[in-house]
Amino acid sequence: MVKVGIISFAHMHAYSYASCLLSMQEVEIAGIYDRNEERGREAARQYSTSYFHDLDAFLQQSFEAVIICSENAFHKEYVIQAAKAGKHILCEKPLSTNAADAKEMIQQCEEHNVLLQTAFPVRFSHSIHMLKRQIDQGELGDILAIRAVNRGQNPGGWFIEEELSGGGAVLDHTVHMVDIMRWYLNKEIKEVSALVGYQYFSDEKMDDAGLLMIEFENGVIASLDTSWSRFSGYPSWGDAAIEVIGTKKSVKASAFGSSIQVFKELNGKTLQYEYTGNNIDSALVQDFIKSIAEKKSEPSITGYDGLKAMEAALAAYQSGKTLKPVSLSQSN
Protein backbone atom coordinates (compact mmCIF):
# COMPACT_ATOMS: atom_id res chain seq x y z
CA MET A 1 0.00 0.00 0.00
CA VAL A 2 1.33 3.40 -1.04
CA LYS A 3 -0.06 6.25 1.04
CA VAL A 4 -0.16 9.72 -0.51
CA GLY A 5 -1.03 13.07 1.02
CA ILE A 6 -2.22 16.08 -0.98
CA ILE A 7 -1.05 19.61 -0.23
CA SER A 8 -3.63 22.18 -1.35
CA PHE A 9 -6.56 22.07 -3.73
CA ALA A 10 -5.84 25.56 -5.08
CA HIS A 11 -5.03 24.14 -8.53
CA MET A 12 -7.88 22.44 -10.37
CA HIS A 13 -5.64 19.47 -11.22
CA ALA A 14 -5.74 18.44 -7.54
CA TYR A 15 -9.28 17.14 -7.99
CA SER A 16 -8.27 15.08 -11.01
CA TYR A 17 -5.18 13.68 -9.27
CA ALA A 18 -7.21 12.80 -6.17
CA SER A 19 -9.78 10.94 -8.27
CA CYS A 20 -6.95 9.08 -9.99
CA LEU A 21 -5.51 8.03 -6.62
CA LEU A 22 -8.90 6.73 -5.49
CA SER A 23 -9.20 4.61 -8.62
CA MET A 24 -5.87 2.86 -8.06
CA GLN A 25 -5.45 -0.39 -6.15
CA GLU A 26 -3.01 -0.46 -3.23
CA VAL A 27 -3.05 3.36 -3.02
CA GLU A 28 -4.60 5.46 -0.27
CA ILE A 29 -5.14 9.20 0.18
CA ALA A 30 -3.66 9.59 3.65
CA GLY A 31 -4.79 13.15 4.27
CA ILE A 32 -5.14 16.66 2.91
CA TYR A 33 -3.47 19.88 4.00
CA ASP A 34 -4.74 23.22 2.73
CA ARG A 35 -4.18 26.66 4.25
CA ASN A 36 -7.69 27.46 2.99
CA GLU A 37 -9.64 25.55 5.65
CA GLU A 38 -13.01 25.63 3.91
CA ARG A 39 -11.55 24.31 0.66
CA GLY A 40 -9.46 21.70 2.46
CA ARG A 41 -12.30 20.37 4.58
CA GLU A 42 -14.58 20.11 1.57
CA ALA A 43 -11.91 18.19 -0.38
CA ALA A 44 -11.35 15.86 2.58
CA ARG A 45 -15.08 15.19 2.75
CA GLN A 46 -15.25 14.61 -1.00
CA TYR A 47 -12.35 12.12 -0.97
CA SER A 48 -13.15 10.49 2.39
CA THR A 49 -9.94 11.37 4.18
CA SER A 50 -8.69 13.61 6.99
CA TYR A 51 -8.12 17.35 6.79
CA PHE A 52 -5.12 18.97 8.48
CA HIS A 53 -4.92 22.71 9.11
CA ASP A 54 -1.35 22.43 10.46
CA LEU A 55 1.32 21.55 7.87
CA ASP A 56 3.79 20.13 10.41
CA ALA A 57 1.15 17.81 11.87
CA PHE A 58 0.20 16.73 8.35
CA LEU A 59 3.80 15.92 7.37
CA GLN A 60 4.33 13.93 10.58
CA GLN A 61 1.74 11.40 9.40
CA SER A 62 2.87 8.01 8.14
CA PHE A 63 2.74 8.26 4.35
CA GLU A 64 5.33 8.03 1.59
CA ALA A 65 4.54 10.87 -0.79
CA VAL A 66 2.73 14.14 -1.39
CA ILE A 67 1.16 15.77 -4.42
CA ILE A 68 1.48 19.57 -4.28
CA CYS A 69 -1.23 21.57 -6.08
CA SER A 70 -0.97 24.92 -4.35
CA GLU A 71 -0.63 28.38 -5.81
CA ASN A 72 2.72 28.58 -7.62
CA ALA A 73 4.21 31.00 -5.08
CA PHE A 74 3.95 28.35 -2.33
CA HIS A 75 5.61 25.49 -4.23
CA LYS A 76 9.06 26.18 -2.78
CA GLU A 77 7.84 26.27 0.83
CA TYR A 78 5.85 23.06 0.50
CA VAL A 79 8.45 21.12 -1.49
CA ILE A 80 11.25 21.90 0.96
CA GLN A 81 9.17 21.07 4.03
CA ALA A 82 7.95 17.84 2.44
CA ALA A 83 11.53 16.90 1.49
CA LYS A 84 12.74 17.49 5.05
CA ALA A 85 9.92 15.22 6.23
CA GLY A 86 11.17 12.48 3.89
CA LYS A 87 8.19 12.54 1.52
CA HIS A 88 8.51 11.89 -2.21
CA ILE A 89 6.98 14.75 -4.18
CA LEU A 90 4.89 15.28 -7.30
CA CYS A 91 4.72 19.06 -7.77
CA GLU A 92 2.31 20.86 -10.08
CA LYS A 93 3.88 22.96 -12.82
CA PRO A 94 5.50 25.45 -13.07
CA LEU A 95 7.98 24.10 -10.55
CA SER A 96 8.42 27.58 -9.06
CA THR A 97 8.24 31.23 -10.05
CA ASN A 98 12.00 31.80 -10.37
CA ALA A 99 15.07 29.74 -11.15
CA ALA A 100 16.84 30.27 -7.81
CA ASP A 101 13.91 28.81 -5.85
CA ALA A 102 13.60 25.86 -8.25
CA LYS A 103 17.29 25.04 -7.88
CA GLU A 104 17.00 25.15 -4.09
CA MET A 105 13.99 22.82 -4.24
CA ILE A 106 15.92 20.35 -6.38
CA GLN A 107 18.94 20.53 -4.06
CA GLN A 108 16.86 19.95 -0.93
CA CYS A 109 15.17 16.90 -2.45
CA GLU A 110 18.56 15.46 -3.43
CA GLU A 111 19.97 16.09 0.06
CA HIS A 112 17.00 14.37 1.70
CA ASN A 113 16.97 11.51 -0.83
CA VAL A 114 13.39 11.98 -2.01
CA LEU A 115 11.99 12.00 -5.54
CA LEU A 116 10.90 15.32 -7.03
CA GLN A 117 8.70 14.86 -10.09
CA THR A 118 7.28 17.76 -12.09
CA ALA A 119 3.63 17.34 -13.12
CA PHE A 120 3.80 17.35 -16.92
CA PRO A 121 0.88 15.07 -17.89
CA VAL A 122 1.15 15.93 -21.61
CA ARG A 123 4.10 13.52 -21.84
CA PHE A 124 1.67 10.67 -21.19
CA SER A 125 -0.68 11.37 -24.10
CA HIS A 126 -0.70 8.35 -26.42
CA SER A 127 -0.33 10.49 -29.53
CA ILE A 128 2.47 12.60 -28.03
CA HIS A 129 4.23 9.42 -26.90
CA MET A 130 3.81 7.79 -30.32
CA LEU A 131 5.56 10.72 -31.99
CA LYS A 132 8.41 10.46 -29.47
CA ARG A 133 8.84 6.81 -30.46
CA GLN A 134 8.89 7.70 -34.17
CA ILE A 135 11.58 10.33 -33.56
CA ASP A 136 13.71 7.94 -31.51
CA GLN A 137 13.44 5.27 -34.21
CA GLY A 138 14.64 7.72 -36.88
CA GLU A 139 11.42 7.69 -38.89
CA LEU A 140 11.45 11.49 -39.29
CA GLY A 141 15.11 11.70 -40.23
CA ASP A 142 17.02 14.71 -38.92
CA ILE A 143 14.76 17.14 -37.08
CA LEU A 144 14.76 20.59 -38.67
CA ALA A 145 12.02 22.53 -36.89
CA ILE A 146 9.09 22.31 -34.49
CA ARG A 147 5.77 24.15 -34.32
CA ALA A 148 3.66 23.97 -31.17
CA VAL A 149 0.54 25.53 -29.67
CA ASN A 150 -0.97 25.58 -26.20
CA ARG A 151 -4.08 27.75 -26.13
CA GLY A 152 -6.64 27.51 -23.36
CA GLN A 153 -9.13 29.47 -21.30
CA ASN A 154 -8.21 32.04 -18.68
CA PRO A 155 -8.49 30.15 -15.36
CA GLY A 156 -9.14 33.31 -13.35
CA GLY A 157 -8.76 33.29 -9.57
CA TRP A 158 -5.20 33.25 -8.23
CA PHE A 159 -3.86 32.54 -11.73
CA ILE A 160 -4.35 36.22 -12.53
CA GLU A 161 -2.74 37.42 -9.29
CA GLU A 162 0.95 37.76 -10.15
CA GLU A 163 2.16 37.50 -6.55
CA LEU A 164 0.61 34.03 -6.37
CA SER A 165 1.05 32.76 -9.94
CA GLY A 166 4.34 34.37 -10.97
CA GLY A 167 3.00 35.05 -14.45
CA GLY A 168 0.09 34.62 -16.81
CA ALA A 169 -0.45 32.56 -19.94
CA VAL A 170 3.22 32.53 -20.96
CA LEU A 171 4.31 30.89 -17.71
CA ASP A 172 1.19 28.75 -17.40
CA HIS A 173 1.28 27.26 -20.90
CA THR A 174 4.86 27.53 -22.17
CA VAL A 175 6.24 24.94 -19.76
CA HIS A 176 4.14 22.04 -21.07
CA MET A 177 5.23 22.25 -24.69
CA VAL A 178 8.84 23.24 -23.95
CA ASP A 179 9.06 20.07 -21.86
CA ILE A 180 7.84 18.03 -24.84
CA MET A 181 10.37 19.71 -27.15
CA ARG A 182 13.27 18.98 -24.78
CA TRP A 183 12.05 15.40 -24.37
CA TYR A 184 11.77 14.89 -28.12
CA LEU A 185 15.16 16.38 -28.97
CA ASN A 186 17.14 15.47 -25.86
CA LYS A 187 18.78 18.86 -26.27
CA GLU A 188 18.80 22.10 -24.31
CA ILE A 189 17.58 25.51 -25.42
CA LYS A 190 20.18 28.00 -26.54
CA GLU A 191 18.10 31.14 -27.06
CA VAL A 192 14.55 32.46 -26.71
CA SER A 193 12.91 35.39 -28.51
CA ALA A 194 9.36 36.33 -27.64
CA LEU A 195 6.49 38.74 -27.94
CA VAL A 196 4.30 38.84 -24.84
CA GLY A 197 0.78 40.27 -25.04
CA TYR A 198 -1.30 41.78 -22.25
CA GLN A 199 -5.10 42.14 -22.18
CA TYR A 200 -5.56 40.67 -25.64
CA PHE A 201 -8.46 38.50 -24.52
CA SER A 202 -9.57 39.98 -21.20
CA ASP A 203 -9.32 43.12 -19.10
CA GLU A 204 -7.12 41.46 -16.49
CA LYS A 205 -3.66 43.03 -16.13
CA MET A 206 -1.82 39.78 -16.87
CA ASP A 207 -0.17 38.43 -19.96
CA ASP A 208 -2.69 36.33 -21.86
CA ALA A 209 -0.79 35.70 -25.11
CA GLY A 210 2.74 34.99 -26.20
CA LEU A 211 4.64 33.95 -29.29
CA LEU A 212 8.02 32.32 -28.70
CA MET A 213 10.83 31.52 -31.11
CA ILE A 214 13.24 29.01 -29.61
CA GLU A 215 16.66 27.90 -30.84
CA PHE A 216 18.05 24.65 -29.48
CA GLU A 217 21.74 23.92 -29.05
CA ASN A 218 21.69 21.58 -32.08
CA GLY A 219 20.27 24.30 -34.35
CA VAL A 220 16.62 23.17 -34.35
CA ILE A 221 14.24 26.16 -34.47
CA ALA A 222 10.87 25.97 -32.73
CA SER A 223 7.85 28.25 -32.48
CA LEU A 224 5.29 28.20 -29.69
CA ASP A 225 1.91 29.97 -29.67
CA THR A 226 0.77 30.11 -26.06
CA SER A 227 -2.32 31.94 -24.81
CA TRP A 228 -5.50 32.15 -22.78
CA SER A 229 -7.45 32.82 -25.96
CA ARG A 230 -10.29 30.31 -25.70
CA PHE A 231 -13.64 31.85 -24.75
CA SER A 232 -16.02 30.18 -22.30
CA GLY A 233 -18.34 28.91 -25.03
CA TYR A 234 -15.56 27.07 -26.87
CA PRO A 235 -16.29 23.32 -27.14
CA SER A 236 -13.08 22.32 -25.32
CA TRP A 237 -10.86 23.89 -22.68
CA GLY A 238 -7.99 24.30 -25.14
CA ASP A 239 -5.32 22.45 -27.05
CA ALA A 240 -1.76 21.21 -26.69
CA ALA A 241 -0.40 20.21 -30.09
CA ILE A 242 2.95 19.90 -31.81
CA GLU A 243 4.29 19.38 -35.34
CA VAL A 244 7.83 18.04 -35.79
CA ILE A 245 9.41 18.65 -39.20
CA GLY A 246 12.15 16.26 -40.28
CA THR A 247 14.17 15.52 -43.39
CA LYS A 248 12.11 12.38 -44.09
CA LYS A 249 8.64 13.48 -43.02
CA SER A 250 6.67 15.77 -40.76
CA VAL A 251 4.30 14.50 -38.09
CA LYS A 252 1.66 16.26 -36.00
CA ALA A 253 0.44 15.12 -32.58
CA SER A 254 -2.15 16.53 -30.20
CA ALA A 255 -2.52 15.72 -26.52
CA PHE A 256 -6.28 16.33 -26.77
CA GLY A 257 -6.86 15.54 -30.43
CA SER A 258 -8.66 12.23 -29.97
CA SER A 259 -12.26 13.34 -29.80
CA ILE A 260 -15.69 13.12 -31.37
CA GLN A 261 -17.92 16.10 -32.10
CA VAL A 262 -21.30 16.17 -30.39
CA PHE A 263 -23.99 18.65 -31.42
CA LYS A 264 -26.59 19.31 -28.72
CA GLU A 265 -27.73 22.10 -26.42
CA LEU A 266 -25.82 21.97 -23.13
CA ASN A 267 -24.97 24.93 -20.88
CA GLY A 268 -25.35 27.33 -23.80
CA LYS A 269 -23.09 25.30 -26.09
CA THR A 270 -24.33 23.53 -29.19
CA LEU A 271 -21.03 21.78 -29.96
CA GLN A 272 -18.93 19.75 -27.54
CA TYR A 273 -15.77 17.74 -28.08
CA GLU A 274 -16.02 14.39 -26.31
CA TYR A 275 -12.42 13.38 -25.57
CA THR A 276 -11.69 9.75 -26.46
CA GLY A 277 -7.96 9.62 -25.74
CA ASN A 278 -6.26 8.23 -22.67
CA ASN A 279 -6.44 9.90 -19.25
CA ILE A 280 -3.09 11.70 -19.09
CA ASP A 281 -3.56 12.80 -15.47
CA SER A 282 -4.11 9.20 -14.44
CA ALA A 283 -1.04 8.07 -16.38
CA LEU A 284 1.05 10.77 -14.69
CA VAL A 285 -0.07 9.77 -11.19
CA GLN A 286 0.41 6.07 -11.94
CA ASP A 287 3.93 6.78 -13.16
CA PHE A 288 4.73 8.68 -9.96
CA ILE A 289 3.37 5.88 -7.76
CA LYS A 290 5.32 3.29 -9.77
CA SER A 291 8.56 5.21 -9.23
CA ILE A 292 7.95 5.11 -5.48
CA ALA A 293 6.90 1.46 -5.37
CA GLU A 294 9.90 0.38 -7.43
CA LYS A 295 12.24 2.61 -5.38
CA LYS A 296 13.62 4.32 -8.48
CA SER A 297 16.56 6.67 -8.05
CA GLU A 298 14.78 9.39 -10.04
CA PRO A 299 11.34 9.90 -11.59
CA SER A 300 10.64 9.89 -15.33
CA ILE A 301 10.10 13.67 -15.26
CA THR A 302 12.54 15.32 -12.89
CA GLY A 303 12.73 18.57 -11.01
CA TYR A 304 15.47 19.54 -13.46
CA ASP A 305 12.99 19.09 -16.32
CA GLY A 306 10.65 21.45 -14.50
CA LEU A 307 13.46 23.97 -14.01
CA LYS A 308 14.51 23.99 -17.68
CA ALA A 309 10.93 24.41 -18.94
CA MET A 310 10.37 27.24 -16.47
CA GLU A 311 13.61 28.95 -17.51
CA ALA A 312 12.33 29.14 -21.09
CA ALA A 313 9.14 30.86 -19.94
CA LEU A 314 11.07 33.34 -17.79
CA ALA A 315 13.39 34.06 -20.73
CA ALA A 316 10.31 34.77 -22.84
CA TYR A 317 9.19 37.44 -20.38
CA GLN A 318 12.65 38.99 -20.42
CA SER A 319 12.75 38.98 -24.21
CA GLY A 320 9.25 40.46 -24.36
CA LYS A 321 10.39 43.39 -22.24
CA THR A 322 13.68 44.07 -24.05
CA LEU A 323 12.55 42.96 -27.53
CA LYS A 324 15.89 41.15 -27.79
CA PRO A 325 16.81 37.44 -27.88
CA VAL A 326 17.71 36.00 -24.47
CA SER A 327 20.32 33.33 -23.92
CA LEU A 328 19.18 30.76 -21.37
CA SER A 329 22.45 31.25 -19.52
CA GLN A 330 21.47 34.93 -19.11
CA SER A 331 17.85 34.32 -18.06
CA ASN A 332 18.50 33.03 -14.56
C-alpha positions in Angstrom: 0.0 0.0 0.0 1.3 3.4 -1.0 -0.1 6.3 1.0 -0.2 9.7 -0.5 -1.0 13.1 1.0 -2.2 16.1 -1.0 -1.0 19.6 -0.2 -3.6 22.2 -1.3 -6.6 22.1 -3.7 -5.8 25.6 -5.1 -5.0 24.1 -8.5 -7.9 22.4 -10.4 -5.6 19.5 -11.2 -5.7 18.4 -7.5 -9.3 17.1 -8.0 -8.3 15.1 -11.0 -5.2 13.7 -9.3 -7.2 12.8 -6.2 -9.8 10.9 -8.3 -6.9 9.1 -10.0 -5.5 8.0 -6.6 -8.9 6.7 -5.5 -9.2 4.6 -8.6 -5.9 2.9 -8.1 -5.5 -0.4 -6.2 -3.0 -0.5 -3.2 -3.1 3.4 -3.0 -4.6 5.5 -0.3 -5.1 9.2 0.2 -3.7 9.6 3.6 -4.8 13.1 4.3 -5.1 16.7 2.9 -3.5 19.9 4.0 -4.7 23.2 2.7 -4.2 26.7 4.2 -7.7 27.5 3.0 -9.6 25.6 5.6 -13.0 25.6 3.9 -11.5 24.3 0.7 -9.5 21.7 2.5 -12.3 20.4 4.6 -14.6 20.1 1.6 -11.9 18.2 -0.4 -11.3 15.9 2.6 -15.1 15.2 2.7 -15.3 14.6 -1.0 -12.4 12.1 -1.0 -13.2 10.5 2.4 -9.9 11.4 4.2 -8.7 13.6 7.0 -8.1 17.3 6.8 -5.1 19.0 8.5 -4.9 22.7 9.1 -1.3 22.4 10.5 1.3 21.5 7.9 3.8 20.1 10.4 1.2 17.8 11.9 0.2 16.7 8.4 3.8 15.9 7.4 4.3 13.9 10.6 1.7 11.4 9.4 2.9 8.0 8.1 2.7 8.3 4.4 5.3 8.0 1.6 4.5 10.9 -0.8 2.7 14.1 -1.4 1.2 15.8 -4.4 1.5 19.6 -4.3 -1.2 21.6 -6.1 -1.0 24.9 -4.3 -0.6 28.4 -5.8 2.7 28.6 -7.6 4.2 31.0 -5.1 4.0 28.4 -2.3 5.6 25.5 -4.2 9.1 26.2 -2.8 7.8 26.3 0.8 5.8 23.1 0.5 8.5 21.1 -1.5 11.2 21.9 1.0 9.2 21.1 4.0 8.0 17.8 2.4 11.5 16.9 1.5 12.7 17.5 5.0 9.9 15.2 6.2 11.2 12.5 3.9 8.2 12.5 1.5 8.5 11.9 -2.2 7.0 14.8 -4.2 4.9 15.3 -7.3 4.7 19.1 -7.8 2.3 20.9 -10.1 3.9 23.0 -12.8 5.5 25.5 -13.1 8.0 24.1 -10.6 8.4 27.6 -9.1 8.2 31.2 -10.0 12.0 31.8 -10.4 15.1 29.7 -11.2 16.8 30.3 -7.8 13.9 28.8 -5.9 13.6 25.9 -8.2 17.3 25.0 -7.9 17.0 25.1 -4.1 14.0 22.8 -4.2 15.9 20.3 -6.4 18.9 20.5 -4.1 16.9 20.0 -0.9 15.2 16.9 -2.5 18.6 15.5 -3.4 20.0 16.1 0.1 17.0 14.4 1.7 17.0 11.5 -0.8 13.4 12.0 -2.0 12.0 12.0 -5.5 10.9 15.3 -7.0 8.7 14.9 -10.1 7.3 17.8 -12.1 3.6 17.3 -13.1 3.8 17.4 -16.9 0.9 15.1 -17.9 1.2 15.9 -21.6 4.1 13.5 -21.8 1.7 10.7 -21.2 -0.7 11.4 -24.1 -0.7 8.4 -26.4 -0.3 10.5 -29.5 2.5 12.6 -28.0 4.2 9.4 -26.9 3.8 7.8 -30.3 5.6 10.7 -32.0 8.4 10.5 -29.5 8.8 6.8 -30.5 8.9 7.7 -34.2 11.6 10.3 -33.6 13.7 7.9 -31.5 13.4 5.3 -34.2 14.6 7.7 -36.9 11.4 7.7 -38.9 11.4 11.5 -39.3 15.1 11.7 -40.2 17.0 14.7 -38.9 14.8 17.1 -37.1 14.8 20.6 -38.7 12.0 22.5 -36.9 9.1 22.3 -34.5 5.8 24.1 -34.3 3.7 24.0 -31.2 0.5 25.5 -29.7 -1.0 25.6 -26.2 -4.1 27.7 -26.1 -6.6 27.5 -23.4 -9.1 29.5 -21.3 -8.2 32.0 -18.7 -8.5 30.1 -15.4 -9.1 33.3 -13.3 -8.8 33.3 -9.6 -5.2 33.3 -8.2 -3.9 32.5 -11.7 -4.3 36.2 -12.5 -2.7 37.4 -9.3 0.9 37.8 -10.2 2.2 37.5 -6.6 0.6 34.0 -6.4 1.0 32.8 -9.9 4.3 34.4 -11.0 3.0 35.1 -14.4 0.1 34.6 -16.8 -0.4 32.6 -19.9 3.2 32.5 -21.0 4.3 30.9 -17.7 1.2 28.7 -17.4 1.3 27.3 -20.9 4.9 27.5 -22.2 6.2 24.9 -19.8 4.1 22.0 -21.1 5.2 22.3 -24.7 8.8 23.2 -23.9 9.1 20.1 -21.9 7.8 18.0 -24.8 10.4 19.7 -27.2 13.3 19.0 -24.8 12.1 15.4 -24.4 11.8 14.9 -28.1 15.2 16.4 -29.0 17.1 15.5 -25.9 18.8 18.9 -26.3 18.8 22.1 -24.3 17.6 25.5 -25.4 20.2 28.0 -26.5 18.1 31.1 -27.1 14.6 32.5 -26.7 12.9 35.4 -28.5 9.4 36.3 -27.6 6.5 38.7 -27.9 4.3 38.8 -24.8 0.8 40.3 -25.0 -1.3 41.8 -22.3 -5.1 42.1 -22.2 -5.6 40.7 -25.6 -8.5 38.5 -24.5 -9.6 40.0 -21.2 -9.3 43.1 -19.1 -7.1 41.5 -16.5 -3.7 43.0 -16.1 -1.8 39.8 -16.9 -0.2 38.4 -20.0 -2.7 36.3 -21.9 -0.8 35.7 -25.1 2.7 35.0 -26.2 4.6 33.9 -29.3 8.0 32.3 -28.7 10.8 31.5 -31.1 13.2 29.0 -29.6 16.7 27.9 -30.8 18.1 24.6 -29.5 21.7 23.9 -29.0 21.7 21.6 -32.1 20.3 24.3 -34.4 16.6 23.2 -34.3 14.2 26.2 -34.5 10.9 26.0 -32.7 7.8 28.2 -32.5 5.3 28.2 -29.7 1.9 30.0 -29.7 0.8 30.1 -26.1 -2.3 31.9 -24.8 -5.5 32.1 -22.8 -7.5 32.8 -26.0 -10.3 30.3 -25.7 -13.6 31.8 -24.7 -16.0 30.2 -22.3 -18.3 28.9 -25.0 -15.6 27.1 -26.9 -16.3 23.3 -27.1 -13.1 22.3 -25.3 -10.9 23.9 -22.7 -8.0 24.3 -25.1 -5.3 22.4 -27.0 -1.8 21.2 -26.7 -0.4 20.2 -30.1 3.0 19.9 -31.8 4.3 19.4 -35.3 7.8 18.0 -35.8 9.4 18.7 -39.2 12.2 16.3 -40.3 14.2 15.5 -43.4 12.1 12.4 -44.1 8.6 13.5 -43.0 6.7 15.8 -40.8 4.3 14.5 -38.1 1.7 16.3 -36.0 0.4 15.1 -32.6 -2.2 16.5 -30.2 -2.5 15.7 -26.5 -6.3 16.3 -26.8 -6.9 15.5 -30.4 -8.7 12.2 -30.0 -12.3 13.3 -29.8 -15.7 13.1 -31.4 -17.9 16.1 -32.1 -21.3 16.2 -30.4 -24.0 18.7 -31.4 -26.6 19.3 -28.7 -27.7 22.1 -26.4 -25.8 22.0 -23.1 -25.0 24.9 -20.9 -25.4 27.3 -23.8 -23.1 25.3 -26.1 -24.3 23.5 -29.2 -21.0 21.8 -30.0 -18.9 19.7 -27.5 -15.8 17.7 -28.1 -16.0 14.4 -26.3 -12.4 13.4 -25.6 -11.7 9.8 -26.5 -8.0 9.6 -25.7 -6.3 8.2 -22.7 -6.4 9.9 -19.3 -3.1 11.7 -19.1 -3.6 12.8 -15.5 -4.1 9.2 -14.4 -1.0 8.1 -16.4 1.0 10.8 -14.7 -0.1 9.8 -11.2 0.4 6.1 -11.9 3.9 6.8 -13.2 4.7 8.7 -10.0 3.4 5.9 -7.8 5.3 3.3 -9.8 8.6 5.2 -9.2 7.9 5.1 -5.5 6.9 1.5 -5.4 9.9 0.4 -7.4 12.2 2.6 -5.4 13.6 4.3 -8.5 16.6 6.7 -8.1 14.8 9.4 -10.0 11.3 9.9 -11.6 10.6 9.9 -15.3 10.1 13.7 -15.3 12.5 15.3 -12.9 12.7 18.6 -11.0 15.5 19.5 -13.5 13.0 19.1 -16.3 10.7 21.5 -14.5 13.5 24.0 -14.0 14.5 24.0 -17.7 10.9 24.4 -18.9 10.4 27.2 -16.5 13.6 29.0 -17.5 12.3 29.1 -21.1 9.1 30.9 -19.9 11.1 33.3 -17.8 13.4 34.1 -20.7 10.3 34.8 -22.8 9.2 37.4 -20.4 12.7 39.0 -20.4 12.7 39.0 -24.2 9.3 40.5 -24.4 10.4 43.4 -22.2 13.7 44.1 -24.1 12.6 43.0 -27.5 15.9 41.1 -27.8 16.8 37.4 -27.9 17.7 36.0 -24.5 20.3 33.3 -23.9 19.2 30.8 -21.4 22.5 31.2 -19.5 21.5 34.9 -19.1 17.8 34.3 -18.1 18.5 33.0 -14.6 
